[in-house]
Amino acid sequence: MSLRQNETCMKRLLIYLQLFFLPLLLPIMPVSAKVTTGLKLPDRAYLGVQTEEISDRKAELIGAKHPYGSYITKVIAGSAAEKAGLKALDYIVGIDQHKMDEDTNLHDLLSIYEPGAKATIHYYRNGQEMHSEVIFMDENQLEDDEDSNAFLGVDNEDDDEDAVGIRVSVSEGSSADKMGLKDDDIITAMNGRTVIDWTDLKAVIGAMKPGDQLELQVRRNNETLNLKGPIGHEDDRRYESYSRWDNWDGPRALRSLRGLNFDMDWDRSQNSSSAFLGITLGSMSREKAKKMGFTNHYGSYVASVYENSGAQKAGIQPLDYIYGIDEYRVGEDQNIYFILSKYKVGQKVNVHLIRKGQDKTIALTFVPKSDTRTYEGYDECDKAFLGVQQSHDNYGSKGLEVDVISNTTADELGLEDGDEILSINGYQIVDWSDLTGALRLVKAKSNVTVEFLHDGKKMSATKAIKSPCDRERETRSSSWFDERRESITRSYPTREKSASAPTPRLNPSTTKMSLNEISSDDLERLGSKGLNTQGMGALKLDGFSLSINSEGLKVRFKLNEKGDTEVKLYNSSGRVIYEYDLGNFSGDFSDDIDVLKNGAGTYFLVIRHGEKKVGRKITLQAD
């Protein structure tokens, strides 16, 4: 064995030993004193590519003689990969003497190296085996990589997954139209690179800038044509409104929404035989995905899991990051729901996800949604109650900055106001949704390990966590505690209730609803609860409507321009009981809010689009 191989093996052994023994040591560390974990794992080498696995057939079509590899869909600007000459549609099969196989992927190989190390990348391009020298980097050396604004103006109309090339439809006035591309043309190559499927087309476009010259090889009837011209800008889009939910073309609608994470039930647009995964999704911004180290920024972050669903039976959990099913991977133009549209109830699949920074593949069988039920959570006295609330700054430099409530588990763990929570039981914490998701996995009286930053030092401590009932019994000041608890438990999707007197669910057929503008007094009261009321009333919506149905409160509206959008529903005390982050959104929105379980009362709906907001005061009464 060579000296280099010996060094490589020793590095890997050191990492594995550290990862194995650290969790064993943490539970026996004393809690009374704050503990500094001096352990620092080696930095991982960063290549700077986004990749996906491809089927054996596609590997054969691109001329790769090695069946296992990683298909590049994007090369990050300024990265080691770009400097080494790697390009989108290259197929990486190994580094130095290390080859990928059934159990070893690119992520595994990169774990052998550190930033600054030199290596040889082995890959295929257009059927030719190639080799490039690379010097690995640290990801923090790179500036944020912006998405391409290049826009061709075609949609995928091909339903033959075994055929090479993409049959397209063409948007009027787009750069594709100006080049002479026509509906039902089949694109077989772009800029000299063979195009097999939609992933290839998007990868080529993603590497271009508006105005760059694009060469297309096209099959029209029995002719092969060569077309060329400058590629356009995404502002040149002349889409029809593909995102209508009433009369929709599913694949087109999803492509036009560009991979947003939806918290809607997918089955509302499906029949009973369609695949139902059994999860609700939390929002995952590009910035958060990068902060958490995800190379694919279009994945789905699990917020909760339906009971008795395929996801629950397979062991999928909140905070799992799903990025693919079988050979399909999420991307800019296909989210997880678009992939699900390919499957039916009863089919068995492999779900690819990341949990606690580790890639996992989980076998799952789809079950009918009618067999499942939404997550109910623990009883109040079984819930984990940490005892923190968001600080004024909300986000720290590395984790979630919090304030600490006295005489709670957080206080006993040694946290103080302004500390940043980095992880809970090994789950990375970036924002409030991560914290509540991690606590959903913990039951009261079980041990919880919290890693946090205090005065710039990384600390870790473990203790049995209390429940809200424990805290309430100790506090004896229930009005103060209830106000505090609402900021801490607001992400649990359960109704407001006490252990002895649950709130009766309203009957939709006998519930009366009245709508009013939010008064200045209401705005002042909501402002005191933390709602930013600036810009209220400035947003104008098309087709805005609210109605009661069997699911709860139906909300509909349309936005004609793109902008950062979120929808929130507050109860009378200012607690958020529904939150939907749409990201950079435009088009028609429709969703059902299960507000009936919260009972009669006053609610406030607030829709934000950029800096503008609109709100409505909703009063529900039982007839």
C-alpha positions as CSV (number, residue, x, y, z in Angstrom):
1,M,0.0,0.0,0.0
2,S,1.4,3.4,-0.9
3,L,2.2,6.2,1.5
4,R,-0.7,8.3,0.1
5,Q,-3.1,5.4,0.6
6,N,-2.0,4.9,4.2
7,E,-2.6,8.6,4.9
8,T,-6.0,8.4,3.3
9,C,-7.0,5.4,5.4
10,M,-5.8,7.1,8.6
11,K,-7.8,10.2,7.8
12,R,-11.0,8.3,7.3
13,L,-10.4,6.2,10.4
14,L,-9.9,9.3,12.5
15,I,-13.1,10.8,11.2
16,Y,-15.1,7.7,11.8
17,L,-13.7,7.3,15.4
18,Q,-14.6,10.9,16.2
19,L,-18.1,10.6,14.9
20,F,-18.6,7.3,16.8
21,F,-17.3,8.3,20.2
22,L,-18.6,11.8,20.4
23,P,-22.3,10.8,20.8
24,L,-21.2,8.3,23.5
25,L,-19.4,10.9,25.5
26,L,-22.0,13.7,25.4
27,P,-24.7,12.0,27.6
28,I,-22.2,11.5,30.5
29,M,-20.8,15.1,30.4
30,P,-21.8,17.0,33.6
31,V,-24.8,19.4,33.0
32,S,-24.1,21.7,36.0
33,A,-21.2,23.2,34.3
34,K,-21.0,24.5,30.7
35,V,-19.0,22.1,28.5
36,T,-16.8,23.2,25.7
37,T,-16.4,20.6,23.0
38,G,-12.8,21.1,21.8
39,L,-13.3,18.5,19.0
40,K,-12.9,19.9,15.5
41,L,-13.4,17.6,12.5
42,P,-11.3,18.2,9.4
43,D,-12.9,20.5,6.8
44,R,-14.3,18.6,3.8
45,A,-13.0,19.2,0.3
46,Y,-15.3,21.2,-1.8
47,L,-15.5,20.5,-5.6
48,G,-18.3,22.9,-6.5
49,V,-20.8,20.9,-8.5
50,Q,-24.4,19.9,-8.3
51,T,-25.0,16.3,-9.3
52,E,-27.6,13.6,-9.6
53,E,-27.6,9.9,-10.1
54,I,-28.8,8.6,-13.4
55,S,-30.2,5.3,-14.6
56,D,-28.1,2.6,-16.1
57,R,-29.7,3.2,-19.5
58,K,-28.8,6.9,-19.5
59,A,-25.2,6.1,-18.4
60,E,-25.1,3.8,-21.4
61,L,-26.5,6.4,-23.8
62,I,-23.9,9.0,-22.8
63,G,-21.2,6.5,-23.5
64,A,-20.0,5.9,-19.9
65,K,-18.4,2.6,-19.6
66,H,-18.4,2.8,-15.8
67,P,-22.0,2.3,-14.6
68,Y,-21.6,4.2,-11.2
69,G,-21.0,7.9,-11.1
70,S,-22.4,11.4,-10.5
71,Y,-23.9,13.4,-13.4
72,I,-23.1,17.1,-13.2
73,T,-26.1,19.4,-13.6
74,K,-24.4,22.6,-12.5
75,V,-20.8,23.8,-12.0
76,I,-20.5,26.6,-9.4
77,A,-18.9,29.7,-10.6
78,G,-15.3,30.2,-9.3
79,S,-15.2,26.7,-7.8
80,A,-12.5,24.1,-8.1
81,A,-14.6,22.2,-10.6
82,E,-14.8,25.3,-12.9
83,K,-11.1,25.9,-12.7
84,A,-10.4,22.2,-13.5
85,G,-12.6,22.6,-16.7
86,L,-15.5,20.4,-15.6
87,K,-18.9,21.2,-17.3
88,A,-22.5,20.4,-16.9
89,L,-23.4,17.0,-18.3
90,D,-19.9,15.6,-17.5
91,Y,-20.2,12.2,-15.6
92,I,-17.7,11.8,-12.8
93,V,-16.8,8.2,-12.0
94,G,-13.7,8.5,-9.7
95,I,-11.0,10.6,-8.0
96,D,-7.4,9.4,-8.1
97,Q,-7.4,5.6,-7.6
98,H,-10.8,5.7,-6.0
99,K,-13.8,4.6,-8.1
100,M,-17.5,4.9,-7.4
101,D,-19.5,1.8,-6.9
102,E,-22.9,0.7,-5.6
103,D,-22.0,1.7,-2.0
104,T,-19.7,4.7,-2.7
105,N,-20.8,8.0,-4.2
106,L,-19.0,11.3,-4.9
107,H,-19.9,12.6,-1.4
108,D,-18.0,9.6,0.1
109,L,-14.9,10.2,-2.1
110,L,-14.7,13.9,-1.2
111,S,-14.7,13.0,2.5
112,I,-11.2,11.5,2.0
113,Y,-9.8,14.9,1.0
114,E,-9.3,18.3,2.6
115,P,-9.3,21.8,1.1
116,G,-6.0,22.5,-0.7
117,A,-5.4,18.8,-1.6
118,K,-4.6,18.0,-5.3
119,A,-6.3,15.2,-7.1
120,T,-7.3,13.8,-10.5
121,I,-11.0,13.7,-11.5
122,H,-12.0,10.9,-13.8
123,Y,-15.1,11.6,-15.9
124,Y,-16.9,11.0,-19.3
125,R,-17.8,13.7,-21.7
126,N,-19.6,12.9,-25.0
127,G,-18.6,9.3,-24.6
128,Q,-14.9,10.0,-24.1
129,E,-13.1,9.2,-20.9
130,M,-11.3,12.3,-19.6
131,H,-9.1,13.3,-16.6
132,S,-8.6,16.7,-15.0
133,E,-6.3,17.9,-12.3
134,V,-8.1,19.7,-9.5
135,I,-7.2,21.6,-6.3
136,F,-10.0,21.3,-3.8
137,M,-11.3,24.4,-2.1
138,D,-13.2,25.3,1.1
139,E,-16.8,26.2,0.3
140,N,-16.5,29.4,2.4
141,Q,-14.0,30.7,-0.1
142,L,-16.8,31.2,-2.7
143,E,-19.3,34.0,-3.0
144,D,-23.0,33.1,-3.3
145,D,-23.6,31.6,-6.7
146,E,-26.5,33.3,-8.5
147,D,-28.9,31.3,-10.6
148,S,-28.8,31.8,-14.4
149,N,-31.3,34.2,-15.9
150,A,-31.1,32.6,-19.3
151,F,-34.4,31.6,-20.8
152,L,-35.1,29.6,-24.0
153,G,-38.8,29.5,-24.0
154,V,-39.8,25.8,-24.4
155,D,-41.8,23.3,-22.4
156,N,-41.3,19.5,-22.3
157,E,-44.1,17.8,-24.3
158,D,-42.4,14.4,-24.4
159,D,-44.1,11.5,-22.7
160,D,-41.7,8.9,-24.1
161,E,-39.0,8.4,-21.4
162,D,-37.1,5.8,-23.4
163,A,-36.5,8.1,-26.4
164,V,-33.4,10.3,-26.8
165,G,-34.0,14.0,-27.2
166,I,-36.9,16.2,-26.0
167,R,-40.1,17.0,-27.8
168,V,-41.0,20.6,-27.0
169,S,-43.6,23.2,-27.4
170,V,-42.5,26.8,-28.0
171,S,-43.5,30.0,-26.3
172,E,-44.5,32.8,-28.7
173,G,-41.9,35.5,-28.9
174,S,-39.2,33.6,-27.0
175,S,-35.6,33.1,-28.1
176,A,-36.6,29.6,-29.2
177,D,-39.3,31.0,-31.4
178,K,-36.9,33.6,-32.9
179,M,-34.4,30.8,-33.7
180,G,-37.0,29.0,-35.7
181,L,-37.9,26.2,-33.2
182,K,-41.5,24.9,-33.7
183,D,-43.9,22.9,-31.6
184,D,-43.2,19.1,-31.7
185,D,-39.6,19.7,-32.7
186,I,-37.2,17.3,-30.9
187,I,-34.0,18.9,-29.5
188,T,-31.2,16.3,-29.7
189,A,-28.1,18.5,-28.9
190,M,-27.3,21.9,-27.5
191,N,-23.9,23.6,-28.0
192,G,-22.5,20.3,-29.2
193,R,-23.7,18.3,-26.1
194,T,-26.1,15.4,-26.6
195,V,-29.5,16.1,-24.9
196,I,-31.3,13.0,-23.7
197,D,-33.9,14.5,-21.3
198,W,-35.2,17.6,-19.7
199,T,-32.4,17.6,-17.0
200,D,-29.8,17.9,-19.7
201,L,-31.6,20.8,-21.4
202,K,-31.9,22.7,-18.1
203,A,-28.3,22.0,-17.2
204,V,-27.1,23.5,-20.5
205,I,-29.3,26.6,-20.1
206,G,-28.2,27.0,-16.5
207,A,-24.6,27.3,-17.5
208,M,-25.4,30.2,-19.9
209,K,-26.0,33.9,-19.6
210,P,-28.6,36.0,-21.4
211,G,-27.2,37.0,-24.8
212,D,-24.9,34.0,-25.2
213,Q,-25.0,32.1,-28.5
214,L,-26.9,28.8,-28.4
215,E,-26.6,26.2,-31.1
216,L,-29.4,23.6,-31.4
217,Q,-29.6,20.4,-33.2
218,V,-33.2,19.6,-33.9
219,R,-35.1,16.7,-35.4
220,R,-38.2,17.8,-37.3
221,N,-40.2,15.0,-39.0
222,N,-37.3,13.1,-40.8
223,E,-35.0,16.1,-41.1
224,T,-32.1,17.1,-38.9
225,L,-31.8,20.9,-38.6
226,N,-29.2,23.2,-37.0
227,L,-30.6,26.4,-35.5
228,K,-28.7,29.1,-33.6
229,G,-29.2,32.5,-32.0
230,P,-28.8,34.4,-28.7
231,I,-30.6,33.0,-25.7
232,G,-33.0,35.3,-24.0
233,H,-33.6,36.6,-20.4
234,E,-36.2,35.2,-18.1
235,D,-37.9,38.6,-18.1
236,D,-38.9,37.8,-21.7
237,R,-41.3,35.1,-20.5
238,R,-44.8,35.3,-22.2
239,Y,-46.4,32.4,-20.3
240,E,-50.0,31.7,-20.2
241,S,-51.2,31.3,-16.7
242,Y,-50.1,27.7,-16.2
243,S,-50.6,27.8,-12.4
244,R,-54.4,27.7,-12.4
245,W,-55.6,25.0,-10.1
246,D,-59.1,24.6,-11.6
247,N,-58.1,23.7,-15.1
248,W,-54.5,22.8,-14.8
249,D,-51.9,20.9,-16.9
250,G,-50.0,19.4,-14.0
251,P,-46.4,19.1,-15.5
252,R,-46.6,22.6,-17.0
253,A,-48.0,24.2,-13.9
254,L,-45.2,22.7,-11.8
255,R,-42.5,23.7,-14.2
256,S,-43.8,27.2,-14.2
257,L,-43.7,27.4,-10.4
258,R,-39.9,26.5,-10.6
259,G,-39.7,23.9,-7.8
260,L,-41.4,25.7,-4.9
261,N,-42.0,23.7,-1.8
262,F,-45.7,23.4,-1.2
263,D,-47.5,22.7,2.1
264,M,-50.7,21.8,0.2
265,D,-52.1,18.3,0.0
266,W,-51.0,17.1,-3.4
267,D,-54.0,14.8,-3.6
268,R,-56.4,17.7,-4.1
269,S,-55.4,17.6,-7.8
270,Q,-55.1,13.8,-8.0
271,N,-57.3,10.8,-8.1
272,S,-57.4,8.2,-5.4
273,S,-54.9,5.9,-7.2
274,S,-52.2,8.6,-7.3
275,A,-49.1,8.2,-5.1
276,F,-49.4,10.0,-1.7
277,L,-46.1,10.3,0.2
278,G,-47.7,11.4,3.5
279,I,-45.7,14.5,4.5
280,T,-46.3,18.3,4.9
281,L,-43.4,20.5,3.9
282,G,-41.5,23.3,5.5
283,S,-40.0,26.1,3.5
284,M,-36.4,25.7,2.4
285,S,-34.8,28.8,0.9
286,R,-31.6,28.7,-1.3
287,E,-29.7,30.5,1.5
288,K,-30.8,28.0,4.1
289,A,-30.0,25.0,1.9
290,K,-26.5,26.3,1.3
291,K,-26.0,27.0,5.0
292,M,-27.0,23.5,5.8
293,G,-24.6,22.1,3.2
294,F,-27.1,20.7,0.7
295,T,-25.7,20.5,-2.8
296,N,-29.2,20.3,-4.3
297,H,-31.1,23.4,-3.3
298,Y,-34.5,22.3,-4.6
299,G,-35.3,19.5,-2.0
300,S,-38.3,19.2,0.3
301,Y,-37.9,19.8,4.0
302,V,-40.3,17.6,6.0
303,A,-42.3,19.5,8.5
304,S,-44.6,16.7,9.7
305,V,-45.6,13.1,8.7
306,Y,-49.1,11.7,8.3
307,E,-49.9,8.9,10.6
308,N,-50.2,5.5,9.0
309,S,-48.7,6.9,5.7
310,G,-46.1,5.3,3.6
311,A,-43.6,7.9,4.9
312,Q,-44.3,7.1,8.5
313,K,-44.1,3.3,7.9
314,A,-40.8,3.8,6.1
315,G,-39.4,5.9,9.0
316,I,-39.3,9.3,7.3
317,Q,-39.1,12.0,10.0
318,P,-39.5,15.8,10.4
319,L,-36.3,17.6,9.4
320,D,-35.5,15.0,6.7
321,Y,-34.5,16.7,3.4
322,I,-35.9,14.7,0.5
323,Y,-34.1,15.3,-2.8
324,G,-35.2,12.4,-5.0
325,I,-37.2,9.2,-5.7
326,D,-35.6,6.3,-7.5
327,E,-33.6,7.8,-10.4
328,Y,-35.4,11.1,-10.4
329,R,-34.0,14.2,-8.6
330,V,-35.6,17.5,-7.8
331,G,-34.5,20.5,-9.6
332,E,-35.4,24.0,-10.7
333,D,-38.3,22.8,-12.8
334,Q,-39.5,19.7,-10.9
335,N,-40.2,19.5,-7.2
336,I,-41.0,16.4,-5.2
337,Y,-44.7,16.5,-6.2
338,F,-43.9,16.5,-9.9
339,I,-41.8,13.4,-9.3
340,L,-44.7,11.8,-7.4
341,S,-47.0,12.3,-10.4
342,K,-45.1,9.4,-12.0
343,Y,-46.3,6.9,-9.4
344,K,-49.4,5.2,-8.2
345,V,-50.7,3.7,-4.9
346,G,-49.1,0.4,-4.1
347,Q,-45.8,1.0,-6.0
348,K,-42.5,0.5,-4.1
349,V,-39.8,3.2,-4.4
350,N,-36.5,4.3,-3.0
351,V,-36.6,7.8,-1.4
352,H,-33.3,9.7,-1.2
353,L,-32.9,12.1,1.7
354,I,-30.4,13.7,4.0
355,R,-30.7,13.3,7.8
356,K,-28.3,14.9,10.2
357,G,-26.0,15.6,7.3
358,Q,-25.9,12.0,6.1
359,D,-27.3,10.6,2.8
360,K,-29.9,7.9,3.3
361,T,-32.0,5.8,0.9
362,I,-35.3,4.5,2.4
363,A,-37.6,1.9,0.8
364,L,-41.2,3.1,0.8
365,T,-44.6,1.7,-0.5
366,F,-47.3,4.3,-1.3
367,V,-50.6,3.8,0.5
368,P,-53.9,5.6,-0.2
369,K,-54.4,8.9,1.5
370,S,-57.7,7.7,2.8
371,D,-55.8,5.3,5.0
372,T,-53.8,8.1,6.7
373,R,-54.5,10.9,9.1
374,T,-52.8,14.2,9.9
375,Y,-50.2,14.4,12.6
376,E,-51.9,15.0,16.0
377,G,-48.8,15.3,18.1
378,Y,-48.4,14.3,21.7
379,D,-50.8,15.2,24.4
380,E,-50.0,18.5,26.1
381,C,-48.2,16.8,29.0
382,D,-46.1,14.6,26.7
383,K,-44.8,17.5,24.5
384,A,-41.2,18.5,24.9
385,F,-40.9,22.1,26.3
386,L,-37.4,23.5,26.0
387,G,-38.1,27.0,27.3
388,V,-36.7,29.4,24.7
389,Q,-38.2,32.1,22.6
390,Q,-36.8,33.9,19.6
391,S,-34.5,36.8,20.4
392,H,-34.8,40.2,18.9
393,D,-32.2,39.3,16.2
394,N,-33.8,35.9,15.5
395,Y,-30.9,34.6,13.5
396,G,-27.3,34.3,14.7
397,S,-24.1,33.9,12.8
398,K,-24.3,30.1,12.8
399,G,-27.5,29.0,14.5
400,L,-30.8,30.3,16.0
401,E,-30.3,33.1,18.6
402,V,-32.7,32.7,21.5
403,D,-33.8,34.2,24.8
404,V,-34.2,31.8,27.7
405,I,-37.1,31.5,30.2
406,S,-36.0,31.0,33.8
407,N,-36.5,27.7,35.5
408,T,-36.9,25.7,32.3
409,T,-34.9,22.9,30.7
410,A,-33.0,25.5,28.6
411,D,-32.1,27.4,31.7
412,E,-30.9,24.2,33.4
413,L,-28.9,23.2,30.4
414,G,-26.9,26.5,30.9
415,L,-28.3,28.5,28.0
416,E,-28.5,32.3,28.4
417,D,-30.1,35.1,26.5
418,G,-28.3,35.7,23.1
419,D,-26.9,32.2,22.9
420,E,-27.2,30.5,19.5
421,I,-28.7,27.0,19.3
422,L,-26.7,24.9,16.8
423,S,-28.3,21.5,17.1
424,I,-30.8,19.5,19.1
425,N,-30.1,15.7,19.3
426,G,-27.8,16.1,16.3
427,Y,-30.3,17.9,14.1
428,Q,-28.9,21.2,12.8
429,I,-30.9,24.3,13.8
430,V,-30.9,27.2,11.5
431,D,-34.3,28.8,12.1
432,W,-37.4,28.4,14.3
433,S,-39.0,25.8,12.2
434,D,-36.0,23.6,12.7
435,L,-36.2,23.9,16.4
436,T,-39.9,23.0,16.6
437,G,-39.3,20.2,14.2
438,A,-36.5,18.8,16.3
439,L,-38.7,19.0,19.5
440,R,-41.5,17.1,17.7
441,L,-39.1,14.1,17.7
442,V,-38.6,14.4,21.5
443,K,-41.0,13.2,24.2
444,A,-41.2,14.9,27.6
445,K,-38.9,13.3,30.3
446,S,-36.5,11.9,27.6
447,N,-32.9,13.2,27.3
448,V,-32.2,16.0,25.0
449,T,-28.7,17.1,23.9
450,V,-28.4,20.8,22.9
451,E,-25.3,22.2,21.2
452,F,-25.0,25.9,21.3
453,L,-22.7,28.9,21.1
454,H,-22.1,31.0,24.2
455,D,-19.7,34.0,23.9
456,G,-18.3,32.5,20.7
457,K,-17.6,29.1,22.3
458,K,-19.3,25.9,21.3
459,M,-21.0,24.2,24.2
460,S,-23.0,21.0,24.6
461,A,-25.1,19.7,27.5
462,T,-27.7,17.0,28.0
463,K,-30.7,16.8,30.3
464,A,-34.2,15.3,30.6
465,I,-36.6,17.7,29.0
466,K,-39.8,19.0,30.7
467,S,-43.3,19.3,29.4
468,P,-45.5,22.4,29.3
469,C,-47.5,20.8,32.2
470,D,-44.4,20.5,34.3
471,R,-43.6,24.2,33.7
472,E,-47.2,25.3,34.4
473,R,-47.3,23.4,37.7
474,E,-44.0,25.0,38.8
475,T,-44.8,28.6,37.6
476,R,-48.1,29.3,39.4
477,S,-48.5,32.4,37.2
478,S,-50.5,30.8,34.4
479,S,-51.3,34.1,32.5
480,W,-47.6,35.0,32.2
481,F,-46.7,31.4,31.3
482,D,-49.5,31.1,28.7
483,E,-48.3,34.2,27.0
484,R,-44.7,32.9,26.9
485,R,-45.7,29.4,25.9
486,E,-47.6,30.7,22.8
487,S,-44.3,32.0,21.4
488,I,-42.6,28.7,22.1
489,T,-45.1,26.1,20.9
490,R,-46.7,28.1,18.1
491,S,-45.5,25.7,15.4
492,Y,-47.4,22.7,16.8
493,P,-50.4,22.1,14.4
494,T,-52.7,21.2,17.3
495,R,-55.7,23.1,18.5
496,E,-55.5,25.4,21.5
497,K,-56.7,23.4,24.4
498,S,-56.2,22.5,28.0
499,A,-55.8,18.9,29.2
500,S,-59.3,18.9,30.7
501,A,-61.4,20.9,28.3
502,P,-60.6,20.4,24.5
503,T,-61.9,23.0,22.1
504,P,-64.9,21.7,20.2
505,R,-64.4,21.6,16.5
506,L,-66.8,23.9,14.6
507,N,-69.3,22.3,12.2
508,P,-68.7,23.8,8.7
509,S,-72.4,23.6,7.8
510,T,-73.5,25.7,10.8
511,T,-70.5,28.1,11.1
512,K,-71.1,31.7,10.3
513,M,-68.2,33.9,9.1
514,S,-67.9,37.7,9.0
515,L,-65.1,39.6,7.3
516,N,-63.9,43.1,8.1
517,E,-60.9,45.3,7.6
518,I,-58.3,45.1,10.4
519,S,-58.9,48.1,12.6
520,S,-56.2,50.4,13.9
521,D,-56.8,49.1,17.5
522,D,-56.3,45.5,16.2
523,L,-53.2,46.5,14.3
524,E,-51.7,48.1,17.4
525,R,-52.5,45.0,19.5
526,L,-51.0,42.7,16.9
527,G,-48.0,45.0,16.7
528,S,-47.4,44.5,20.4
529,K,-47.3,40.8,19.8
530,G,-44.5,41.1,17.3
531,L,-46.4,41.5,14.0
532,N,-44.7,44.1,11.6
533,T,-47.7,46.1,10.5
534,Q,-45.8,48.4,8.2
535,G,-47.2,48.4,4.6
536,M,-50.6,47.0,5.7
537,G,-53.3,47.8,3.2
538,A,-50.8,48.6,0.3
539,L,-51.2,45.2,-1.4
540,K,-53.9,44.7,-4.0
541,L,-55.0,41.2,-4.9
542,D,-56.9,39.8,-7.9
543,G,-59.7,37.3,-7.3
544,F,-59.4,37.4,-3.5
545,S,-61.9,35.3,-1.7
546,L,-62.5,33.6,1.7
547,S,-65.1,30.9,2.3
548,I,-65.9,28.0,4.7
549,N,-65.8,24.5,3.4
550,S,-65.4,21.0,4.9
551,E,-61.6,21.4,5.2
552,G,-61.9,24.8,7.0
553,L,-61.2,28.2,5.5
554,K,-60.6,28.3,1.8
555,V,-58.3,31.1,0.7
556,R,-57.9,32.2,-2.9
557,F,-56.0,35.1,-4.6
558,K,-53.8,35.9,-7.5
559,L,-50.6,37.8,-7.8
560,N,-49.5,39.1,-11.2
561,E,-45.9,40.0,-10.3
562,K,-43.2,37.9,-8.7
563,G,-42.2,38.7,-5.1
564,D,-41.3,37.1,-1.8
565,T,-44.7,36.0,-0.5
566,E,-46.1,34.5,2.7
567,V,-49.6,33.9,4.1
568,K,-50.2,33.8,7.9
569,L,-53.2,33.4,10.1
570,Y,-53.1,34.7,13.6
571,N,-55.5,33.9,16.5
572,S,-56.9,36.6,18.7
573,S,-53.9,36.5,21.0
574,G,-51.5,37.1,18.1
575,R,-50.2,33.5,17.8
576,V,-49.4,32.2,14.4
577,I,-51.6,29.1,13.7
578,Y,-50.9,28.8,10.0
579,E,-47.9,29.9,8.0
580,Y,-47.2,29.3,4.3
581,D,-43.9,30.7,2.8
582,L,-44.3,30.7,-1.0
583,G,-40.9,32.1,-1.8
584,N,-40.6,34.2,-5.0
585,F,-44.1,33.6,-6.1
586,S,-46.6,34.8,-8.8
587,G,-49.8,33.3,-10.1
588,D,-52.9,31.8,-8.5
589,F,-52.9,30.7,-4.9
590,S,-55.5,28.4,-3.3
591,D,-55.3,26.5,0.0
592,D,-57.5,25.3,2.9
593,I,-56.7,26.3,6.5
594,D,-58.0,23.9,9.1
595,V,-59.1,26.7,11.4
596,L,-62.4,25.0,12.5
597,K,-60.4,22.8,15.0
598,N,-59.5,26.0,16.9
599,G,-63.2,26.8,17.6
600,A,-65.2,30.0,17.4
601,G,-63.4,33.3,17.8
602,T,-61.5,36.1,16.0
603,Y,-58.7,35.5,13.5
604,F,-56.5,37.7,11.4
605,L,-55.3,36.7,7.9
606,V,-52.2,38.6,6.7
607,I,-50.8,38.2,3.1
608,R,-47.4,39.8,2.5
609,H,-45.9,40.3,-1.0
610,G,-42.5,42.0,-0.8
611,E,-43.0,45.0,1.5
612,K,-46.7,45.3,0.9
613,K,-49.4,43.6,3.0
614,V,-53.1,43.1,3.1
615,G,-55.1,41.8,6.0
616,R,-58.7,40.7,7.0
617,K,-60.3,40.2,10.4
618,I,-62.3,37.0,10.4
619,T,-64.9,36.2,13.0
620,L,-66.3,32.6,13.2
621,Q,-69.4,31.8,15.2
622,A,-71.3,28.6,15.7
623,D,-75.0,29.0,14.7
